[in-house]
Amino acid sequence: MGRGRVVLAGVVVLAVALAASAFVHNSPGNRVAHAVLHFECFLSASDEPGGTVALGDSITAGSHVGVFPIGVDDSYIDVLGCREDSPVTYSGNFGVGGERSDEILARVPEALDPRPATVLVLAGTNDVRQGRTEGTIGNLTRMAEEIEAGGATPVFATLPPSDEFPEETAALNERLQAWADEQGVELLDFWTPLADADGTFADGMSDDGTHPSAEGTEVLADVVADALG
């Protein structure tokens, strides 16, 4: 799986993290610092074909720092890749914070570079946040087509809850379910195990109302493991 606790890499990352206090919030420096403070393992992507990659926005990216390939505890794909009993071979985290589904669509070729067997896709949260969901289904359809044309299997997921946009998120999830049923694509349920009755995050499942907490991330990793295992 290309997994190991690499001491030298840890020293390098720690040195960078110590300088991170000079950076503004959510800067690359602070992402490195967060990764050092909250890592579960040093996770290097496998260079063998046939693994699993994840494509999405900040919920997928977590505090993953691509330059050092670190897996930390706030990205479901990194958590899953770090598990000793993981059913997947980790081949890369292609999450980028703040991206809408059209922007994620543009990066499908990047996610196919490692020649994965499976591409996990989580897209649409920022479409909801920006009030631009009219094109979301079309973008997901094109993602599915491009991923399949690239020789991989796309696996999509419903959006996690949102404390700020619960009704809008639930409405898009209903459309996603109808689309998946019609198209015959696999759609994992990232909503139900994290959601309260009012559509917001259940207690302990999020620290900011948008992103899953460490506990919520473990739940999402379990959902993926159950589906792919």
N, C-alpha and C positions, 0 to 999 in steps of 0.2 A: 504493500500500500504506500510505500515511500514515506513511512512515518518514523520519527525518531526524536529523541531529546538531544538536540545538538548544542553542546555547551558553548562552542565558539560563536554560533549564531546568537545565542542568548546574551553573550557579552557584548556583541556588536549592537544588538537591539537595545540593551539596557543603556549603553553609552549614548545612543541617539535619544532615548527617552528622557534621560537626565537633562538634556538640552531643550526639552519640549516646552518647558514653562514659558519660554519666550514667544510661543506661538499663540494665535488666537484660537477660540473655540472651534472644534471640528476641523482644524488644520491637520495636515499630514503629521506634524510633530505630535499633536495631542492624540491622534489615532495610534501612533506608535506607543506613546506612553500608556494609553488605555490597554493596548494589547499586552504590554509587559505586565501590567498590574493584574490583568484578568485572564491570562492565557491558561488553557488546559493542557496544551501540548504544542510542540513545534511541528507543524504539519507541512510537509513538502508534497506538492502534486506529483502523482505518478506520471512518468513519461511514456508509459505503455498504453497502447490504444485499448479501448473497450471499457473505460472507467465511467465515472459520473461527474458531471459539472453542474453548477447552479448558476442561473442567469436571472438578474433582477435588479432591484433598487437597494436602498439602504437596509431593508429588512434582511435581504440576502447577504449584503456586504458585511454587516456588523462592523466590527473594528478590524477586520481582516486587512493586513498590510501587504499588498502584493509584492513589494520590492524585497521583503524578507520571508515570504510565504509562511505567515504565522496563523495558526488556527486558534481562535479565542472562544469565550463562552457566550457570545451574543450573536452568533450566526449559526443557523440550524445546520448548514452544510458542513461547517468546520467542526461543530460538535459531533455530528454524525461521523465524519471522517476520522476523528480522534478516538472514537470508541474502539476498544479492543475487539468487540464482537460485531463491528460494523458490517452490514451486508453490502456495502458499496466500496469500490476502489475510488478514492478521492482523486479527481483529475483537474480540479480548479474551481475557484470562487470568482464568478464574473458579475458580482453585484457592484453597482455604482450608485451612490447616494443621490437622491433627488430626481432620478430619471423617470419620465413617463414611459408608457408602453411603446410609443413610436421611437423613442430614443433607445430603448432596450432592443427593439426590433433591428435597429441599425447595427447592433453589436452581435447579432447571431453568428456571423462568420468568425468572429473572435472566439466565441464559445465553442465553435466546431474545430478550432485549430488543434486541440489535443486529441482529436479523433475519438470522442467519447461514444459510448453505447447509449447513454441516457443523458438528456438535458432537462434538468428541473427548472421550470419557469414560474416565477412569481412576479406578476406585473399588473399595475392598475391602481396601486395606492396613491401615487402622485397624480394620476388622471383624476381621481376623486377629489383630491385636495385642490386641484387647479380648475375643477369644474369642466373637464375636457374628456368626458367618458364616451362621447358619441363615436369616436373612432377606435375604442379599446378592443372590441370584438374583432374588427377587421385586422387590427395589428396582431392579435393573438392567432388569427387564422393564418396570416402570412408567416408568423414564427413557426407554427406547426408545419407548414409546407416546406419552409427552408430547412428546418431541422431534419425532417424526414428525407428531403433531397440530399442532405449531407450524410445520410447513412446512420442517423441516430434516432432514438425514440423520444419524442417530447412528452414530458409529464408536467401538467399544469397544476395550479393550486388556487383555491379560493383565497380571497384577501383575509388577513387577520382582522379582528375588530378595530374600531376607531372610536376613541372617546369624543373626538371633535366632529366626526362625520358618520355617526352610526347608521342612520337611515340610508344615506347615499351609498355607503359601503355594502349594506345588506342588499340594496337594490341591484348593484352591479354584480354581486355574488349570485343573485337569482338569474341574471342574464348569463353569467358564466356557466352555471349549471345547465341551463337550457342549451347553450351553445355546445357544451361538451357532450351532452346527450345526442344532439343532432349530428355532430361531427364524428362521434365515436372516439374522442380523445380521452385520455385518463385525466381526471381532475381530483386531486387530493383535497381533503377538507381541513383547511387551516383555520376556519372560523369557529366551528362548534366547540372544540376543546378549549378555546381561549375566551369565548364570549359569555357575558352575563345575559340575563333575560332581556335587558333593554338594548342590546347590541353593542355595548361598550365592553372593555376588557373586564374579565372577572378579577377578583382580588388576587394580587400577586402575579398576574400574568403580564403586566406591563409597568414600567417605571415612569413613562412619559405620555401614555395614552395613544401612542402611534406604533412604537416598536415593542416586540415581546421582551419581557425581562429574561434574566438567565433561566428562571424556572419555565417561563413560556417557551423559550428557545428549546429547552430539553423536550417539551411536549411536541413541538413541531418536528424535532429530530425523530421522536418516536413514531409520529405519523408517517414520515418518509420511510423509516426502517420497516414498519409493518407493511407498507405498500411494496417496497422493493425486496424485502427479505424473503 
